[in-house]
Amino acid sequence: MKIDVSFTVPVPPDRAWPLLLDVPRIAPCVPGASLSEQIGENRYKGQATVKVGPVQLSFAGEAQITDIDDANRTARVIAKGMDQKGRGSASATADFALHPDGDGTRVDVATDIQLVGAVAQYGRATGLIKDIASQIVDQFAVNLRAEIAAENGEEPDAAAPAANRDLSALKLIGGAIKSKFRRSGGEDENR
Protein backbone atom coordinates (compact mmCIF):
# COMPACT_ATOMS: atom_id res chain seq x y z
CA MET A 1 0.00 0.00 0.00
CA LYS A 2 1.44 3.37 -1.01
CA ILE A 3 0.93 6.49 1.09
CA ASP A 4 2.11 10.00 0.17
CA VAL A 5 2.03 12.75 2.81
CA SER A 6 3.66 16.13 3.43
CA PHE A 7 4.19 18.33 6.45
CA THR A 8 6.01 21.57 7.21
CA VAL A 9 8.42 22.65 9.90
CA PRO A 10 9.18 26.29 10.83
CA VAL A 11 12.92 26.17 10.09
CA PRO A 12 14.77 26.47 6.78
CA PRO A 13 15.98 23.30 5.01
CA ASP A 14 19.58 23.74 6.21
CA ARG A 15 18.31 23.43 9.83
CA ALA A 16 15.52 20.91 9.12
CA TRP A 17 17.81 18.43 7.33
CA PRO A 18 20.15 17.58 10.25
CA LEU A 19 17.19 17.63 12.64
CA LEU A 20 15.26 15.04 10.63
CA LEU A 21 18.35 12.81 10.43
CA ASP A 22 18.79 12.94 14.23
CA VAL A 23 16.72 9.83 14.99
CA PRO A 24 17.28 9.77 18.78
CA ARG A 25 16.02 13.35 18.96
CA ILE A 26 12.93 13.02 16.75
CA ALA A 27 11.85 9.47 17.68
CA PRO A 28 9.92 10.73 20.75
CA CYS A 29 7.89 12.94 18.38
CA VAL A 30 6.41 9.86 16.65
CA PRO A 31 3.16 8.99 18.48
CA GLY A 32 3.27 5.52 20.05
CA ALA A 33 6.93 4.90 19.13
CA SER A 34 10.05 4.58 21.22
CA LEU A 35 13.69 4.06 20.38
CA SER A 36 15.55 1.41 22.37
CA GLU A 37 19.07 1.46 20.91
CA GLN A 38 21.34 2.39 18.05
CA ILE A 39 22.76 -0.79 16.52
CA GLY A 40 24.98 0.67 13.81
CA GLU A 41 25.46 3.72 11.65
CA ASN A 42 21.98 5.12 10.97
CA ARG A 43 20.44 1.84 12.23
CA TYR A 44 18.09 1.65 15.22
CA LYS A 45 15.90 -0.72 17.23
CA GLY A 46 12.59 0.38 18.67
CA GLN A 47 8.92 -0.29 19.34
CA ALA A 48 5.61 1.04 18.09
CA THR A 49 2.25 0.40 19.76
CA VAL A 50 -1.30 1.16 18.72
CA LYS A 51 -4.55 0.06 20.34
CA VAL A 52 -7.52 -0.48 18.04
CA GLY A 53 -10.58 -1.20 20.17
CA PRO A 54 -9.76 -4.27 22.28
CA VAL A 55 -6.74 -5.19 20.12
CA GLN A 56 -3.33 -3.78 20.95
CA LEU A 57 -0.66 -4.17 18.29
CA SER A 58 2.90 -3.84 19.53
CA PHE A 59 5.67 -4.04 16.99
CA ALA A 60 9.36 -4.45 17.80
CA GLY A 61 11.73 -3.90 14.96
CA GLU A 62 14.51 -2.06 13.23
CA ALA A 63 14.82 0.99 11.04
CA GLN A 64 17.74 2.18 8.95
CA ILE A 65 18.31 5.45 7.11
CA THR A 66 19.88 4.79 3.70
CA ASP A 67 20.49 6.65 0.44
CA ILE A 68 21.26 9.91 2.25
CA ASP A 69 21.81 12.68 -0.32
CA ASP A 70 22.88 15.81 1.56
CA ALA A 71 23.03 17.96 -1.59
CA ASN A 72 19.40 17.24 -2.59
CA ARG A 73 18.22 16.66 0.99
CA THR A 74 16.67 13.27 0.29
CA ALA A 75 16.88 10.00 2.21
CA ARG A 76 15.21 6.63 2.52
CA VAL A 77 14.11 4.88 5.70
CA ILE A 78 13.68 1.11 5.63
CA ALA A 79 11.78 -0.30 8.62
CA LYS A 80 10.49 -3.73 9.58
CA GLY A 81 8.85 -5.09 12.69
CA MET A 82 7.11 -8.11 14.13
CA ASP A 83 4.01 -7.98 16.29
CA GLN A 84 5.16 -9.06 19.74
CA LYS A 85 2.24 -11.49 20.05
CA GLY A 86 3.13 -13.23 16.77
CA ARG A 87 0.17 -11.93 14.76
CA GLY A 88 2.26 -10.87 11.81
CA SER A 89 4.69 -8.29 10.58
CA ALA A 90 4.94 -4.94 8.91
CA SER A 91 7.61 -3.43 6.71
CA ALA A 92 7.90 -0.03 5.13
CA THR A 93 10.14 1.93 2.82
CA ALA A 94 9.79 5.69 3.11
CA ASP A 95 11.46 8.21 0.81
CA PHE A 96 11.87 11.72 2.26
CA ALA A 97 12.55 14.93 0.33
CA LEU A 98 12.90 18.43 1.82
CA HIS A 99 11.92 21.59 -0.07
CA PRO A 100 12.02 25.28 0.88
CA ASP A 101 8.57 26.57 1.86
CA GLY A 102 8.61 30.28 2.67
CA ASP A 103 10.72 30.65 5.83
CA GLY A 104 10.27 26.95 6.62
CA THR A 105 10.58 23.54 5.02
CA ARG A 106 8.08 21.18 3.40
CA VAL A 107 8.87 17.50 3.93
CA ASP A 108 7.39 15.12 1.34
CA VAL A 109 7.19 11.48 2.38
CA ALA A 110 6.35 8.63 -0.03
CA THR A 111 5.85 5.35 1.84
CA ASP A 112 5.23 1.79 0.69
CA ILE A 113 3.83 -0.36 3.54
CA GLN A 114 3.52 -4.16 3.54
CA LEU A 115 1.46 -6.01 6.18
CA VAL A 116 1.73 -9.80 6.58
CA GLY A 117 -0.19 -12.28 8.72
CA ALA A 118 -3.18 -11.52 10.94
CA VAL A 119 -2.22 -7.83 11.10
CA ALA A 120 -2.82 -7.63 7.34
CA GLN A 121 -6.60 -7.74 8.00
CA TYR A 122 -6.28 -4.10 9.09
CA GLY A 123 -4.92 -3.31 5.63
CA ARG A 124 -8.21 -4.29 3.98
CA ALA A 125 -9.61 -0.82 4.55
CA THR A 126 -6.82 0.83 2.55
CA GLY A 127 -8.46 4.28 2.53
CA LEU A 128 -8.86 4.20 6.31
CA ILE A 129 -5.26 3.01 6.80
CA LYS A 130 -4.04 5.89 4.61
CA ASP A 131 -6.09 8.38 6.62
CA ILE A 132 -4.73 6.96 9.90
CA ALA A 133 -1.16 7.22 8.54
CA SER A 134 -1.86 10.83 7.60
CA GLN A 135 -3.12 11.51 11.15
CA ILE A 136 0.09 10.00 12.59
CA VAL A 137 2.24 12.21 10.35
CA ASP A 138 0.16 15.25 11.29
CA GLN A 139 0.68 14.54 15.02
CA PHE A 140 4.41 13.92 14.41
CA ALA A 141 4.62 17.34 12.73
CA VAL A 142 2.81 19.02 15.68
CA ASN A 143 5.20 17.32 18.13
CA LEU A 144 8.25 18.27 16.04
CA ARG A 145 7.12 21.91 15.80
CA ALA A 146 6.70 21.97 19.60
CA GLU A 147 10.20 20.51 19.97
CA ILE A 148 11.63 23.22 17.69
CA ALA A 149 9.75 25.96 19.55
CA ALA A 150 11.06 24.69 22.90
CA GLU A 151 14.61 24.56 21.54
CA ASN A 152 14.29 28.17 20.40
CA GLY A 153 12.89 29.21 23.80
CA GLU A 154 9.56 30.10 22.18
CA GLU A 155 6.05 29.48 23.40
CA PRO A 156 4.14 26.93 21.28
CA ASP A 157 1.61 28.40 18.84
CA ALA A 158 -1.60 28.80 20.88
CA ALA A 159 -3.71 28.07 17.78
CA ALA A 160 -1.88 24.80 17.07
CA PRO A 161 -3.12 21.49 18.47
CA ALA A 162 -1.32 20.38 21.62
CA ALA A 163 1.68 18.10 21.26
CA ASN A 164 0.82 14.47 21.99
CA ARG A 165 3.45 11.73 22.29
CA ASP A 166 0.92 8.92 22.71
CA LEU A 167 -0.87 7.17 19.88
CA SER A 168 -4.60 6.96 20.37
CA ALA A 169 -6.07 4.72 17.72
CA LEU A 170 -9.56 5.88 18.67
CA LYS A 171 -8.56 9.51 17.97
CA LEU A 172 -6.78 8.48 14.77
CA ILE A 173 -9.72 6.48 13.48
CA GLY A 174 -12.13 9.26 14.50
CA GLY A 175 -10.01 11.81 12.65
CA ALA A 176 -9.75 9.54 9.61
CA ILE A 177 -13.51 8.98 9.52
CA LYS A 178 -14.16 12.73 9.83
CA SER A 179 -11.71 13.35 7.00
CA LYS A 180 -13.43 10.78 4.75
CA PHE A 181 -16.85 12.19 5.65
CA ARG A 182 -15.77 15.74 4.76
CA ARG A 183 -14.30 14.62 1.43
CA SER A 184 -17.52 12.85 0.54
CA GLY A 185 -19.43 16.12 1.04
CA GLY A 186 -21.28 14.95 4.13
CA GLU A 187 -20.10 17.79 6.38
CA ASP A 188 -19.71 21.52 5.97
CA GLU A 189 -15.98 22.25 5.54
CA ASN A 190 -16.27 25.30 7.78
CA ARG A 191 -17.12 23.33 10.93
C-alpha positions, 0 to 999 in steps of 0.5 A: 500500500502506497501512502504520500504525505507532506508536512512543514516545519518552521525552520529552513531546510539547512536546519531541518535536514540535520534535525530530521536525520537525528533519529534519537532526537525526533523518535519521541515525536512519533506517536506511540513509538520509542527508540531502544538502541542504536545498533549501527550507523543510521540503524536503530531498534525500537517499538511502536504500539497502537490500540484499536478497540480491544486489540493492541498491536505492539511491533518491535523492529529495526529501522535504517536510514539509507540513500542519504543525499545531503546535496538534494536533501533526500533520504530513505528509511527502511523499517520492519517489525514483528508484532510481539504477540506473533500476529504478523509483521509490517515493513515499510520503505519511506522516501523523504525529500525536503523543499524550501517553503517560505521561511520553513521547510516542506517535507514530502514522504512517499511510503510503501507499507507491507502487512503480513499475517493476521495484522494484514486484515487491518490493511483491507480498509486501505483508505482508512489506513491511509487516513490513519497514517496521515493523522500519525504524520500530522501529530508527528509534525505538531510534536516536532514543531513543539520541539523546535519551539522549545529549543528556540525558547519560544512558546508553542503556537496557541492556535496549534493542536497540543503536542501528543506523544501517545498514539490513540487509535480511537482519535486516529480512526475518529479523525480519519472517519471525519476526513473521509466524511468531509471529502464525501461532502457529508459535512460543511468544511467550515465546521 
